[in-house]
């Protein structure tokens, strides 16, 4: 409760936990590290991170998945190397294409953007 409402000025522990989980999800999606590799191999090895469901594991992983939607809608992937997936990464800044089927082209779900780029730009 805020101090002006006779509280001690502490923030909500739920809000702090959500913020920390969101930060961890952001780091998981944007930074390649030993921690990233561990989580990827444990929880996402054969799955797309934006679609993986919590089927047990740590409570921290569960918290990260609960914040995934909020974080991913604010991540924008620049198709520099073309390794972003055409369907599941937000590379258009309009959201992921699998959630906007009217804006998509027909291609395999795991197709990388590099398949649509050449040295001059879009193929």
N, C-alpha and C positions, 0 to 999 in steps of 0.2 A: 504494500500500500504506500502511496506517496506520502512524504512528510507533511504536506499541507492538508492531508486528510488524517493526521495523527498517526501515521504509520512510521516505520523505521527507514523508509526509502529504498527497501530492497526491491529488485525487479522480480517478476514472476519466474519461478524456477522452470516452469513449462516453456516460457518464451526463451529463456537462456538455453535450455536443452534443445529446442527446435533450431535456434540460431547456430549452435555448435554442430548439430547434425547436418544442417544445410551447408555449413562451411566444409565439413568433411566430404559431403557428396560432391561439392564443387571441386575440391582438391582431387578427389577420386576421378572425376571426369576430365580434368584439365592438366594434371601433372603426372608424369611418368616417374615412378619411384619404386623402391622395394615394397613399400606399403601397398601401392597401387597393384603391383604384380601379385602380391599375396592375396588381396581381396578379389582380384580378377580371377585368379586360378581357383580360389575357394568357392566363389559364388556365381561367377559369370562365364566360366570357361566356354561353355557351349551355348551361351545365351547373349542376347543384346541387353546391355545394362538398363536401357530405358524401359524394357519389358519384363525383366526378371522379377519374379514374385518371391516374397519372403516365405521360406519353407523351413524355418528353423535357423539356427545360427545365433550369433551374438545379438544382444539387444541394441548395440550401437549400429549394426548393419540394418536392423529393422527401423531404427530411427532415421537413418540415412535414406532408406527407401521411402519413408513417409514424407520426407522433404524433397524428394527427387523431382516431382512435378513443378514445384515452385522454382527450383533452381534451374531445371532444364529449359523452362520457358524463357529464361533470361540469359541463357548461354547462346552465343551465336558463333558458329564455326566458320572460319574463313577457309575456302577450298584451295589453299595454297598448294599442298602436295596432292590433293585429290583423294585423301584417305578417309574422309568423312563418308558415311553411308548416305545414299541419296534419299532413303526413306526415313531413317531413324535419327538423324542429326539435324539440328536447326541451322542449316547453312544458307537459307534464303531470308532469314530474319522474319519469317512469317509463321514460324513454328515448324514442327516436324511434318513432313508430307504425309506420313501414314495417318495423321489425324485430319488432314485436309485432302481427301481423295479426289476432289474436283480439280485440284491443281497438279496432279501427278501424271507422270508418263508411265507407260507399261514397261517394267523391267523387273529383274530378279530382286527380291527384298534386300539382299546383302550387296548390291551393286555399289561400287565406290564412285564418287563424283569424277574421278580421273577418267572413267570411261566416256565421259561427255566433254572432256577438255582436250584441246590440242595446244600446240605452241602459240597459236594466235588467239586463243580464248575458247569460247564454247564451240563444241563440235556440232 
